[in-house]
């Protein structure tokens, strides 16, 4: 592998570019926040990079998103209308 290809693979690794829409593009165009973006990133790359480790990372961010959403729903339910 030449230096240019190595650099390209570091910037846009094959485990992301194999999709019709790269995860970064999907995340950016849809204005996803940090938690949502990381869930997408780790789920998309797990079978091309770190396997179950990436799925566990995705789960951690999903658990955080669930907690945040439950807290927001709870706060909204107790606010006067």
Secondary structure by P-SEA (a helix, b strand, c coil): ccaaaaaaaaacccccccccccaaaaaaaacccaaaaaaaaaaaccccccaaaaaaaaaaaaaaaaaaaaaaaaaaaaccc
